[in-house]
Amino acid sequence: YETRDNFTEAVFFASLADPNGVFAWNISDSLGEIINPTLVIAGRQDEVTTVAHNQQLAENIPNAEIKIFDHVAHFCQLEDPALFNAQLGEFIQRVA
């Protein structure tokens, strides 16, 4: 998925250029320390953070749940904001 201004490509190259950027992060050892209810949202079309990556997050965060959307990629909140907002709102209602 790309926006008209090629947002995803710009973000990718900016992140790649930063030695302390997102591609250098490894938080896997800290996932078990997350104590708040967590919703992991994954897009089946995401080729960067795949469903498998997101499932690993959800499996390693206590009390996390995962929602997978078939028709979106990396930016669910931009690609289908109505679906994103509905799922997030439902999650917040349940855990609040």
Chimera marker file (.cmm) of the C-alpha trace (Angstrom):
<marker_set name="trace">
<marker id="1" x="0.000" y="0.000" z="0.000" r="1" g="1" b="0" radius="0.5"/>
<marker id="2" x="1.280" y="3.444" z="-0.873" r="1" g="1" b="0" radius="0.5"/>
<marker id="3" x="-0.233" y="6.858" z="-0.519" r="1" g="1" b="0" radius="0.5"/>
<marker id="4" x="-0.152" y="9.295" z="-3.395" r="1" g="1" b="0" radius="0.5"/>
<marker id="5" x="3.040" y="10.868" z="-2.082" r="1" g="1" b="0" radius="0.5"/>
<marker id="6" x="4.724" y="7.466" z="-1.721" r="1" g="1" b="0" radius="0.5"/>
<marker id="7" x="4.628" y="7.757" z="2.070" r="1" g="1" b="0" radius="0.5"/>
<marker id="8" x="5.552" y="4.150" z="2.774" r="1" g="1" b="0" radius="0.5"/>
<marker id="9" x="8.700" y="4.275" z="0.663" r="1" g="1" b="0" radius="0.5"/>
<marker id="10" x="9.795" y="7.536" z="2.299" r="1" g="1" b="0" radius="0.5"/>
<marker id="11" x="9.232" y="6.105" z="5.770" r="1" g="1" b="0" radius="0.5"/>
<marker id="12" x="11.095" y="2.921" z="4.866" r="1" g="1" b="0" radius="0.5"/>
<marker id="13" x="14.211" y="4.707" z="3.595" r="1" g="1" b="0" radius="0.5"/>
<marker id="14" x="14.225" y="7.213" z="6.462" r="1" g="1" b="0" radius="0.5"/>
<marker id="15" x="14.004" y="4.360" z="8.964" r="1" g="1" b="0" radius="0.5"/>
<marker id="16" x="16.667" y="2.378" z="7.185" r="1" g="1" b="0" radius="0.5"/>
<marker id="17" x="19.062" y="5.353" z="7.213" r="1" g="1" b="0" radius="0.5"/>
<marker id="18" x="18.751" y="5.856" z="10.982" r="1" g="1" b="0" radius="0.5"/>
<marker id="19" x="21.189" y="3.570" z="12.861" r="1" g="1" b="0" radius="0.5"/>
<marker id="20" x="18.979" y="3.867" z="15.953" r="1" g="1" b="0" radius="0.5"/>
<marker id="21" x="15.769" y="3.569" z="13.967" r="1" g="1" b="0" radius="0.5"/>
<marker id="22" x="13.052" y="0.991" z="13.975" r="1" g="1" b="0" radius="0.5"/>
<marker id="23" x="15.090" y="-1.577" z="12.018" r="1" g="1" b="0" radius="0.5"/>
<marker id="24" x="17.650" y="-1.661" z="14.839" r="1" g="1" b="0" radius="0.5"/>
<marker id="25" x="15.083" y="-2.281" z="17.571" r="1" g="1" b="0" radius="0.5"/>
<marker id="26" x="14.806" y="-5.630" z="19.284" r="1" g="1" b="0" radius="0.5"/>
<marker id="27" x="12.247" y="-5.596" z="22.071" r="1" g="1" b="0" radius="0.5"/>
<marker id="28" x="11.536" y="-9.313" z="22.103" r="1" g="1" b="0" radius="0.5"/>
<marker id="29" x="13.083" y="-9.781" z="25.562" r="1" g="1" b="0" radius="0.5"/>
<marker id="30" x="10.774" y="-7.090" z="26.992" r="1" g="1" b="0" radius="0.5"/>
<marker id="31" x="7.436" y="-8.260" z="25.596" r="1" g="1" b="0" radius="0.5"/>
<marker id="32" x="6.640" y="-10.358" z="28.654" r="1" g="1" b="0" radius="0.5"/>
<marker id="33" x="6.900" y="-7.258" z="30.838" r="1" g="1" b="0" radius="0.5"/>
<marker id="34" x="3.925" y="-5.537" z="29.193" r="1" g="1" b="0" radius="0.5"/>
<marker id="35" x="1.149" y="-5.554" z="31.766" r="1" g="1" b="0" radius="0.5"/>
<marker id="36" x="-1.586" y="-3.593" z="30.002" r="1" g="1" b="0" radius="0.5"/>
<marker id="37" x="-4.181" y="-5.194" z="27.761" r="1" g="1" b="0" radius="0.5"/>
<marker id="38" x="-2.777" y="-5.124" z="24.242" r="1" g="1" b="0" radius="0.5"/>
<marker id="39" x="-4.405" y="-5.290" z="20.833" r="1" g="1" b="0" radius="0.5"/>
<marker id="40" x="-2.106" y="-6.245" z="17.973" r="1" g="1" b="0" radius="0.5"/>
<marker id="41" x="-3.549" y="-5.287" z="14.591" r="1" g="1" b="0" radius="0.5"/>
<marker id="42" x="-2.086" y="-6.983" z="11.535" r="1" g="1" b="0" radius="0.5"/>
<marker id="43" x="-2.727" y="-6.597" z="7.837" r="1" g="1" b="0" radius="0.5"/>
<marker id="44" x="-2.490" y="-9.756" z="5.776" r="1" g="1" b="0" radius="0.5"/>
<marker id="45" x="-1.063" y="-7.721" z="2.862" r="1" g="1" b="0" radius="0.5"/>
<marker id="46" x="1.788" y="-6.304" z="4.989" r="1" g="1" b="0" radius="0.5"/>
<marker id="47" x="5.073" y="-7.517" z="3.543" r="1" g="1" b="0" radius="0.5"/>
<marker id="48" x="7.244" y="-5.737" z="6.128" r="1" g="1" b="0" radius="0.5"/>
<marker id="49" x="5.638" y="-6.685" z="9.442" r="1" g="1" b="0" radius="0.5"/>
<marker id="50" x="4.003" y="-9.936" z="8.430" r="1" g="1" b="0" radius="0.5"/>
<marker id="51" x="1.113" y="-11.698" z="10.131" r="1" g="1" b="0" radius="0.5"/>
<marker id="52" x="3.665" y="-14.163" z="11.507" r="1" g="1" b="0" radius="0.5"/>
<marker id="53" x="5.627" y="-11.305" z="13.109" r="1" g="1" b="0" radius="0.5"/>
<marker id="54" x="2.457" y="-9.907" z="14.630" r="1" g="1" b="0" radius="0.5"/>
<marker id="55" x="1.390" y="-13.334" z="15.887" r="1" g="1" b="0" radius="0.5"/>
<marker id="56" x="4.761" y="-13.630" z="17.609" r="1" g="1" b="0" radius="0.5"/>
<marker id="57" x="4.117" y="-10.288" z="19.316" r="1" g="1" b="0" radius="0.5"/>
<marker id="58" x="0.664" y="-11.353" z="20.459" r="1" g="1" b="0" radius="0.5"/>
<marker id="59" x="1.920" y="-14.715" z="21.708" r="1" g="1" b="0" radius="0.5"/>
<marker id="60" x="4.658" y="-13.108" z="23.790" r="1" g="1" b="0" radius="0.5"/>
<marker id="61" x="2.677" y="-10.261" z="25.339" r="1" g="1" b="0" radius="0.5"/>
<marker id="62" x="0.600" y="-11.444" z="28.302" r="1" g="1" b="0" radius="0.5"/>
<marker id="63" x="-3.128" y="-11.047" z="27.685" r="1" g="1" b="0" radius="0.5"/>
<marker id="64" x="-2.636" y="-9.745" z="24.152" r="1" g="1" b="0" radius="0.5"/>
<marker id="65" x="-5.029" y="-10.441" z="21.349" r="1" g="1" b="0" radius="0.5"/>
<marker id="66" x="-4.573" y="-10.137" z="17.631" r="1" g="1" b="0" radius="0.5"/>
<marker id="67" x="-6.898" y="-8.951" z="14.882" r="1" g="1" b="0" radius="0.5"/>
<marker id="68" x="-5.937" y="-9.758" z="11.306" r="1" g="1" b="0" radius="0.5"/>
<marker id="69" x="-7.467" y="-7.820" z="8.440" r="1" g="1" b="0" radius="0.5"/>
<marker id="70" x="-7.277" y="-9.483" z="5.053" r="1" g="1" b="0" radius="0.5"/>
<marker id="71" x="-7.526" y="-6.427" z="2.818" r="1" g="1" b="0" radius="0.5"/>
<marker id="72" x="-4.979" y="-4.067" z="4.400" r="1" g="1" b="0" radius="0.5"/>
<marker id="73" x="-1.206" y="-3.885" z="4.625" r="1" g="1" b="0" radius="0.5"/>
<marker id="74" x="0.904" y="-1.933" z="7.122" r="1" g="1" b="0" radius="0.5"/>
<marker id="75" x="-1.273" y="1.120" z="7.747" r="1" g="1" b="0" radius="0.5"/>
<marker id="76" x="-4.687" y="-0.218" z="8.738" r="1" g="1" b="0" radius="0.5"/>
<marker id="77" x="-5.538" y="3.090" z="10.406" r="1" g="1" b="0" radius="0.5"/>
<marker id="78" x="-5.080" y="4.812" z="7.026" r="1" g="1" b="0" radius="0.5"/>
<marker id="79" x="-6.237" y="2.060" z="4.686" r="1" g="1" b="0" radius="0.5"/>
<marker id="80" x="-9.503" y="1.302" z="6.480" r="1" g="1" b="0" radius="0.5"/>
<marker id="81" x="-10.000" y="3.833" z="9.271" r="1" g="1" b="0" radius="0.5"/>
<marker id="82" x="-13.610" y="2.799" z="9.923" r="1" g="1" b="0" radius="0.5"/>
<marker id="83" x="-12.612" y="-0.810" z="10.561" r="1" g="1" b="0" radius="0.5"/>
<marker id="84" x="-9.596" y="0.232" z="12.610" r="1" g="1" b="0" radius="0.5"/>
<marker id="85" x="-11.628" y="2.610" z="14.776" r="1" g="1" b="0" radius="0.5"/>
<marker id="86" x="-14.418" y="0.063" z="15.273" r="1" g="1" b="0" radius="0.5"/>
<marker id="87" x="-12.018" y="-2.680" z="16.377" r="1" g="1" b="0" radius="0.5"/>
<marker id="88" x="-10.023" y="-0.357" z="18.611" r="1" g="1" b="0" radius="0.5"/>
<marker id="89" x="-13.199" y="1.072" z="20.148" r="1" g="1" b="0" radius="0.5"/>
<marker id="90" x="-14.547" y="-2.420" z="20.841" r="1" g="1" b="0" radius="0.5"/>
<marker id="91" x="-11.256" y="-3.428" z="22.451" r="1" g="1" b="0" radius="0.5"/>
<marker id="92" x="-11.148" y="-0.338" z="24.656" r="1" g="1" b="0" radius="0.5"/>
<marker id="93" x="-14.750" y="-0.884" z="25.764" r="1" g="1" b="0" radius="0.5"/>
<marker id="94" x="-13.940" y="-4.445" z="26.793" r="1" g="1" b="0" radius="0.5"/>
<marker id="95" x="-10.763" y="-3.700" z="28.710" r="1" g="1" b="0" radius="0.5"/>
<marker id="96" x="-11.623" y="-0.336" z="30.247" r="1" g="1" b="0" radius="0.5"/>
<link id1="1" id2="2" r="1" g="1" b="0" radius="0.2"/>
<link id1="2" id2="3" r="1" g="1" b="0" radius="0.2"/>
<link id1="3" id2="4" r="1" g="1" b="0" radius="0.2"/>
<link id1="4" id2="5" r="1" g="1" b="0" radius="0.2"/>
<link id1="5" id2="6" r="1" g="1" b="0" radius="0.2"/>
<link id1="6" id2="7" r="1" g="1" b="0" radius="0.2"/>
<link id1="7" id2="8" r="1" g="1" b="0" radius="0.2"/>
<link id1="8" id2="9" r="1" g="1" b="0" radius="0.2"/>
<link id1="9" id2="10" r="1" g="1" b="0" radius="0.2"/>
<link id1="10" id2="11" r="1" g="1" b="0" radius="0.2"/>
<link id1="11" id2="12" r="1" g="1" b="0" radius="0.2"/>
<link id1="12" id2="13" r="1" g="1" b="0" radius="0.2"/>
<link id1="13" id2="14" r="1" g="1" b="0" radius="0.2"/>
<link id1="14" id2="15" r="1" g="1" b="0" radius="0.2"/>
<link id1="15" id2="16" r="1" g="1" b="0" radius="0.2"/>
<link id1="16" id2="17" r="1" g="1" b="0" radius="0.2"/>
<link id1="17" id2="18" r="1" g="1" b="0" radius="0.2"/>
<link id1="18" id2="19" r="1" g="1" b="0" radius="0.2"/>
<link id1="19" id2="20" r="1" g="1" b="0" radius="0.2"/>
<link id1="20" id2="21" r="1" g="1" b="0" radius="0.2"/>
<link id1="21" id2="22" r="1" g="1" b="0" radius="0.2"/>
<link id1="22" id2="23" r="1" g="1" b="0" radius="0.2"/>
<link id1="23" id2="24" r="1" g="1" b="0" radius="0.2"/>
<link id1="24" id2="25" r="1" g="1" b="0" radius="0.2"/>
<link id1="25" id2="26" r="1" g="1" b="0" radius="0.2"/>
<link id1="26" id2="27" r="1" g="1" b="0" radius="0.2"/>
<link id1="27" id2="28" r="1" g="1" b="0" radius="0.2"/>
<link id1="28" id2="29" r="1" g="1" b="0" radius="0.2"/>
<link id1="29" id2="30" r="1" g="1" b="0" radius="0.2"/>
<link id1="30" id2="31" r="1" g="1" b="0" radius="0.2"/>
<link id1="31" id2="32" r="1" g="1" b="0" radius="0.2"/>
<link id1="32" id2="33" r="1" g="1" b="0" radius="0.2"/>
<link id1="33" id2="34" r="1" g="1" b="0" radius="0.2"/>
<link id1="34" id2="35" r="1" g="1" b="0" radius="0.2"/>
<link id1="35" id2="36" r="1" g="1" b="0" radius="0.2"/>
<link id1="36" id2="37" r="1" g="1" b="0" radius="0.2"/>
<link id1="37" id2="38" r="1" g="1" b="0" radius="0.2"/>
<link id1="38" id2="39" r="1" g="1" b="0" radius="0.2"/>
<link id1="39" id2="40" r="1" g="1" b="0" radius="0.2"/>
<link id1="40" id2="41" r="1" g="1" b="0" radius="0.2"/>
<link id1="41" id2="42" r="1" g="1" b="0" radius="0.2"/>
<link id1="42" id2="43" r="1" g="1" b="0" radius="0.2"/>
<link id1="43" id2="44" r="1" g="1" b="0" radius="0.2"/>
<link id1="44" id2="45" r="1" g="1" b="0" radius="0.2"/>
<link id1="45" id2="46" r="1" g="1" b="0" radius="0.2"/>
<link id1="46" id2="47" r="1" g="1" b="0" radius="0.2"/>
<link id1="47" id2="48" r="1" g="1" b="0" radius="0.2"/>
<link id1="48" id2="49" r="1" g="1" b="0" radius="0.2"/>
<link id1="49" id2="50" r="1" g="1" b="0" radius="0.2"/>
<link id1="50" id2="51" r="1" g="1" b="0" radius="0.2"/>
<link id1="51" id2="52" r="1" g="1" b="0" radius="0.2"/>
<link id1="52" id2="53" r="1" g="1" b="0" radius="0.2"/>
<link id1="53" id2="54" r="1" g="1" b="0" radius="0.2"/>
<link id1="54" id2="55" r="1" g="1" b="0" radius="0.2"/>
<link id1="55" id2="56" r="1" g="1" b="0" radius="0.2"/>
<link id1="56" id2="57" r="1" g="1" b="0" radius="0.2"/>
<link id1="57" id2="58" r="1" g="1" b="0" radius="0.2"/>
<link id1="58" id2="59" r="1" g="1" b="0" radius="0.2"/>
<link id1="59" id2="60" r="1" g="1" b="0" radius="0.2"/>
<link id1="60" id2="61" r="1" g="1" b="0" radius="0.2"/>
<link id1="61" id2="62" r="1" g="1" b="0" radius="0.2"/>
<link id1="62" id2="63" r="1" g="1" b="0" radius="0.2"/>
<link id1="63" id2="64" r="1" g="1" b="0" radius="0.2"/>
<link id1="64" id2="65" r="1" g="1" b="0" radius="0.2"/>
<link id1="65" id2="66" r="1" g="1" b="0" radius="0.2"/>
<link id1="66" id2="67" r="1" g="1" b="0" radius="0.2"/>
<link id1="67" id2="68" r="1" g="1" b="0" radius="0.2"/>
<link id1="68" id2="69" r="1" g="1" b="0" radius="0.2"/>
<link id1="69" id2="70" r="1" g="1" b="0" radius="0.2"/>
<link id1="70" id2="71" r="1" g="1" b="0" radius="0.2"/>
<link id1="71" id2="72" r="1" g="1" b="0" radius="0.2"/>
<link id1="72" id2="73" r="1" g="1" b="0" radius="0.2"/>
<link id1="73" id2="74" r="1" g="1" b="0" radius="0.2"/>
<link id1="74" id2="75" r="1" g="1" b="0" radius="0.2"/>
<link id1="75" id2="76" r="1" g="1" b="0" radius="0.2"/>
<link id1="76" id2="77" r="1" g="1" b="0" radius="0.2"/>
<link id1="77" id2="78" r="1" g="1" b="0" radius="0.2"/>
<link id1="78" id2="79" r="1" g="1" b="0" radius="0.2"/>
<link id1="79" id2="80" r="1" g="1" b="0" radius="0.2"/>
<link id1="80" id2="81" r="1" g="1" b="0" radius="0.2"/>
<link id1="81" id2="82" r="1" g="1" b="0" radius="0.2"/>
<link id1="82" id2="83" r="1" g="1" b="0" radius="0.2"/>
<link id1="83" id2="84" r="1" g="1" b="0" radius="0.2"/>
<link id1="84" id2="85" r="1" g="1" b="0" radius="0.2"/>
<link id1="85" id2="86" r="1" g="1" b="0" radius="0.2"/>
<link id1="86" id2="87" r="1" g="1" b="0" radius="0.2"/>
<link id1="87" id2="88" r="1" g="1" b="0" radius="0.2"/>
<link id1="88" id2="89" r="1" g="1" b="0" radius="0.2"/>
<link id1="89" id2="90" r="1" g="1" b="0" radius="0.2"/>
<link id1="90" id2="91" r="1" g="1" b="0" radius="0.2"/>
<link id1="91" id2="92" r="1" g="1" b="0" radius="0.2"/>
<link id1="92" id2="93" r="1" g="1" b="0" radius="0.2"/>
<link id1="93" id2="94" r="1" g="1" b="0" radius="0.2"/>
<link id1="94" id2="95" r="1" g="1" b="0" radius="0.2"/>
<link id1="95" id2="96" r="1" g="1" b="0" radius="0.2"/>
</marker_set>
